[in-house]
Amino acid sequence: MINLIRKSLLILLILPFEMFAQSDKLTVSGYIKDNKNGEGLIGASIFVKELMTGTTTNTYGFYSLTLPKGNYSLIISSVGYRKAIKDIKLIDQNVTLNVEVQEDGQELAEVIVNAKREDDNVQAIEMSVNKIDMKTIKKIPALLGEVDLVRAIQLLPGVSTVGEGASGFNVRGGGVDQNLILLDDAPVYNSSHLFGFFSIFNPDAVKDVKLIKGGIPAQYGGRGASILDVKMKEGNAKKLEVNGGIGVIFSRLSIEAPIVKDKASFIVAARRSYIDVLAKPFLTGDNADSKFSFYDLTAKVNYNINQNNTVFLSGYFGRDVFGNDFGFNWGNSTLSARWNHVFSSKLFLNSTAFYSNYDYLLDSDLANKRPNNAFRWTSNIENLSFKPDFTYYINPENTLTFGGQVLNYDFTPGSATASSNGDKRTFGSAPKNAVEYSAYVGNEMKVSSKLSLQYGIRFSRYDYTSKEDVYYERVKVGISDEFPSGYDLNTKPNDPNKVLQSYQNFEPRFSMKLETSETSSIKASYNRMAQYIHLLSNTAASTPLDVWTSSTNNIKPQLIDQVALGYFKNLGDNEYETSVEVYYKDLKNQIDYSDRADLFLNPEFEKDLMFGKGRAYGLELYGKKNKGKLTGWVSYTLARTERLVEGLNNSKWYPNRYDRMHTLNVVAQYEINKKWSFGGNFAFISGVPYSLGKGQGTYEDLTYSITDNGVRGNVRVPSYHRLDISATKKNKKALFGKGESEWVFSVYNLYNRRNPFSIYTRPKEQTAGEAAQSPTSVVQNEAVRLSIIGSFIPSITYNFKF
């Protein structure tokens, strides 16, 4: 029955377009791939010389062009690749044309090799989108010499972080939970290793990186701020390829090779830190069993069954472990299975099933020395989903996308087990479950030679259930010391088998592009996003141990509306890209916390939550040099993000904890010759707000800070700035006298800046003389500035490929 319904819907969607299709037109379609490894090229251009029209390839390198009958010359081009010209005859039947293109032989092209058009930023309808190829990311100076995808995107306009040592990133004033991070379509809930210093993405396994900050297409949903879409390599289908690197803190190795040449291939990539191994000889006594390491494994296999069917299976498994007797660990696991099917020369399907799990724990007995006297806290969020995505290529001026998704959530906000002399006690928050259903339809059309539109709508429904026999009903009781939020919870009987609360939302999307010349365009966009899950954290910096929870009968989904306007201009035969964008975001159902909120293992944490609205607005300037010995970019963001919550900050607007007014990033790479290249980046960011007491009180010789109830953001951390540099020396040969290799020398935080992460107060320590003079005097408080990295960090890395 379900299959019949799906087929009927498919026919109803496509039939109107087929009825109006002209019989004197035929279609040419196929894949554009790299001839060295067989990877599909994303965004490659296919241009019809005779008709002055064309299209681009999708995420899998597939394209489709419907043209009047006749003879044509197709020009296939992609930045960093040689142009290919193919003659075709569309006379009496559709044509399948698969093309493998060669990488450009010019050395300088290596700086910019990627699979997109040179003028993509001007000609593409999408805005508020940044794409960085891995070759560029690998040239950016990095902490301890290790290439890092997430640190690279923090150098883009509109992106920031609350500081070194914080997990995740913030986009246009949003929280880290408002970013949908996808690895081969599977969501990743914590993108960081080592408390935010490194990301989970192995650069040797990444094929494409795309950050969408606004004008979000209808196929994406579930988060309010951005989409970070990361695609893994499919594996070299031509020959064996080995990549790796040996660094100061960890090493990595990837192997890719054909299983059946040109039909099936695989890639396996692994990383492991060895801080614990290096430190082991120096640890004695109670510290001998200390654990501090991380690892990850990324793998993918694909099989091209025939020209109409390709299947993919990919997975990621990673974990961080830190601590001695008392410690904690966290990790992500994802598994994606995808099927690409070409129904016809016009209709393309990508169907995906995925599993994702993020779990984290605290354990007082990592070394398992006292199992009968221990404390263990676990929490996790687990997903299981299926989503079909269809693309129907009506003609070169009109492309229809449609699909849907069923996404199951299992939440364990916090479950703890305490053992004492063999007696165990379990407590914490009850597991929660929810199912999110969504369907979307979108259309990209070229109205004229100057005007293009992309519009669509997404519908989402969220059904929440609680597995407890009771549920909590939030009731207003008035603000007091016992109820600082002004709310308490009443218990109600619950049926775990019935839906406790449902939410439904329509999410319209619209984008437009107006070409003002061959090298410039104006773009505008609007999108509404509904977010049904929340990351609970009452600290400025997100940590791996923050709690993910569902929208409930008491917690409404976040709704975010964003409008953006931009001007895009290329100069010097696309050597330079420039853009200016302004945006405004209206945020509803935003979460903040009452003073003294208790989120840890508190089954009644919902009474400590406070809800309000938010706004974020800003200006983003971007300039990029693409060609020549000197390449790089400059980005500047002027932004504000604020909240208004009744009962906090005297019920007046206050800056969000992610608010940074000024962000400036300068990134440069200079290639002297074939052997030596240099890189550098400079970052300046305004300080984030925090709340500081207005004075101090005393009680029995003890001091404490006095704060106004609900005060928010009355002081700012000093500004952050940092300079990093690197030098890369290429060698003629790699390991065993084969392949390629290079040495990367880098210095992070070159001029030794002690950037503040936070400021807090503590009792001021007295000298021996002061204590002798006034042994009964009240100890005064002092403000302390905490820096995570307080010095410059040199490093050296050896990379190889053969």
PyMOL commands that set and color helices and strands:
alter all, ss='L'
color gray80, all
select helices_A, chain A and resi 2-20+107-111+120-123+134-137+143-145+149-153+176-178+194-196+203-205+275-282+285-287+605-608+649-651+735-737+768-773
alter helices_A, ss='H'
color red, helices_A
select strands_A, chain A and resi 25-34+45-48+53-56+62-68+70-77+84-90+95-96+99-101+129-131+159-160+170-171+179-183+186-187+192-193+198-199+206-212+226-232+241-246+250-260+264-273+291-306+309-323+327-342+347-363+374-395+398-420+423-428+432-446+451-466+470-476+487-493+501-517+520-531+533-536+547-550+558-571+576-593+609-625+630-645+654-655+662-671+676-685+689-690+695-699+702-706+715-716+720-731+740-748+758-763+781-786+793-801
alter strands_A, ss='S'
color yellow, strands_A
deselect
rebuild
show_as cartoon
